[in-house]
Amino acid sequence: MAKKSLPVLPTTKATPQYDCTKCPGYCCTYEWILVTKRDITRLAKHFDLAYEVAERRFTRYVKDYGHRVLRHREDSIYKSVCRFFDQEARRCTVYQSRPALCRSYPEEEHCGFYDFLAWERKHQDDETFIPFRK
């Protein structure tokens, strides 16, 4: 099976028109959060671990994808979430050391999920409403 190509990271960052602090972390539930060797090195340094230990502990290899991705764990809202996601605070616990893919998200000034979430909350008249609960 052919390797799928790596995502292209943007060269410039758009000015966000959303507030991640009001989101339950939907992007952190993406099944395949790609990590590079540089990302693993950054995480290893963050936790004061050897590269090999960090790679084994924090990532898994997806044969069909041909790349390493962050491990997940069961989530209280969605099916699963990145292993570094704090489910109580709904925030990243390794924000300063997060992978390049997370640093680049979203690639545009709007986040589709955030726009949808804001619309739903307005129409449900509930600022805490979370669609797609398990």
Secondary structure by P-SEA (a helix, b strand, c coil): cbbbbcbbbbccccccccccccccccccccccccccaaaaaaaaaaacccaaaaaaacccccccccbbbbbbcccccccccccccccccccccccccccccccccccccccaaaaaaaaaaaaacccccccccc
